[in-house]
Every structure is written in structure tokens, then in C-alpha cells.
């Protein structure tokens, strides 16, 4: 293999591919990136057998070939090299892989490409095209609500489903739920898509990598998202990510939706975020809890901790309906408030002992539902 390509483009492709490489030592080839040079292109691929990423760059291919090199080492090296172009060459013995750029020359140990597994292909499914910015925004606003623990695997992922011109993303850890609708033109079936519905639970890690891929291009560029029976796939310009789905039944999330609630408070998002972070400072053991009180038109945030003290802060807000006092984990509020840039959010509430619904003001396609913290 003898190849020359633009350093910045190679670094960008490696940054996408390396995150799919495995981190364990059991199968060294899974910690590598496969480089395949032919026909004026250098194709990169990495997989941990659960998620796979492939990406390509234009290249001057003097001698075609393919090798596998350590993904993270190679990516870190290319990022730090100087010069506009990178030259790659595999040695006569097939093991040494030479990297040249500017005045630098490095020799890396490589592996045979025939040890690298074939990447999965999505043959049957439902495909939708949508702006990269819309998908990135939806992932950001939902993924944080998925469960960190994998004791219930379906809760550690994000549900994607489509019907009636909408793509829906739903995430929950059983204490809170984030829901986002994205209007779409429709779905295109391919293969034997008619045998299953466009509904899939994607691992949160894979969704985060999809968000990164979408964020790496212009937000108006159309990306292609495909949902299969066992796999999901995202294609963004010259890169593709494929992930295995989480098997199981997602909870019937619509049961927690409450509409026409009598109490509503509209906050300025930056002010509420700042106040939550300040008041939560008092909690140093266990989860920080913030109490929201609406009393005679005033909105107060409170926190009281036996070994730290107590705090109270008046928050700029507009309230309507009956007053109330409700407590939430500060982390649940903070993660929600950091997930978007809009200026105003609303809290809708009925019984303070039941779930409250946070919304982005003026955006009916999003809701964030949180169970209250029981203060004893």
C-alpha cells in the first residue's frame, strides 16, 4: 500500500472511526482501524461488534492495499502531524506501517486486514432523510434522560419510532422522560421492511456518536437514517455508522403524558439554570434537591441541608394558576436546561405529588416529564 491524502481530511475521518474501535485487549484487531486503499480513495473502518463506523477520503493511491493499525494511536498521531499531506506505506514484510508528513516519519506495527471482521449491512428497513441539525438537536434533548445502568437494557437506550409524518425520540430512566418529535416528509421502505414496523431502541452510546457525526457537517445537509429489525444506520456525507439494536419492549410512555394542567410557570432558561446550580451547592452528600415554590405570584427556589445550611433565591418567572411547592433532583433540572439554547421554558403542574411537565416555550413537539422528589 502506498497512499497520499490530505492530513485534515484523514484526521476528521479517523476521529469518527476511532470511537467505534474496541478498548479491550482480547481481540487486538478490534482496537484497530482497517485502511483500504483503491480507486482513488482511502476507506477507514472500525468496529467493536456492537457499533461500526466507516468513512472515506479522497487519496492518491500509487499502490492499492489494506492493513489494520491501532485506531487511537494512529488518530492521535495524524492529529499532531504537521504539513498538508500524509503519506502512508506498508512495508515489504507487511507488518510495518510507515507514516510520513512534513519532516516526520513514524513506523507503526500493523495487522493483516483478513483478521478484521466484515461490517454489518442493513438490507431491510425504513429510511428517512432529514436535516443533520434537526437530528443532532433531537438527540441532545433526549439522550440525557436514558438510564446509566444497564440493569434494564431497554432503559439504557433511546426509542426511535415513526408514523404520520413524525419521527419520535423517547428516553427514560423511570424517574424522568424526554420526548421529541421531528416532522419528516415520510419513510421509504427497502428490502423486506413490510415485515416489521419502523420502531427501534438504539443504544445511547450509538446515538451520541450519531449526534457527533451530524454536528460535524452543515446543519442543513440531509442525512439518511435507517431503522431495521436488528440494526440501525446513519449515513452522513462520506461516513456511515451502523449499530445493533437493544432488544425488548420499551415502556408505554404515553401513560405519563398529562395535558391541560392548571398551574404553569414560565422561566427564563439561563436564569433558572444559574439559580438551580447555586442552590444545589448546599448538597454535598446524596443527590442535590431543589424545591420550587410559587406563592402569591413569586417563584422561589429553596434548598435546605442539615449539615450545610439553607438557601433561597427568587427567580424571574411568570406564574398562572394555583400556587404549589414541588421538589426535583437538581441534576434532572440542570441536564434538561443545558440541552438547548432557547430562552424560555415552562413548567406545567397539577398535583405536586405527581409528575411535572417541562416544555420549551412555544415548542409543542418537546416535553420533559419529571417525577417529584419526596421530601419525607
Secondary structure, DSSP 8 states (H G I E B T S, - for coil): -EEEEEHHHHHHHHHHHGGGS---SSSGGGGEEEEEEETTEEEEEEE-SSEEEEEEEEEEEEE-EEEEEEHHHHHHHHHH--SSEEEEEE-TTSSEEEEEETTEEEEEEEEEGGGS-------SEEEEEEEHHHHHHHHHHHGGGS-SS-SSGGGGEEEEEEETTEEEEEEE-SSEEEEEEEE-S--EEESSGGGS-SEEEEEHHHHHHHHHHHHTS-TTSEEEEEE-SSEEEEEETTEEEEEEB--S----GGGG---S-SEEEEEEHHHHHHHHHHHGGG--SS--EEEEEEETTEEEEEEEETTTEEEEEE--EEEESS-EEEEEEHHHHHHHHTS---SEEEEEESSTTS-EEEEETT-TTEEEEE------
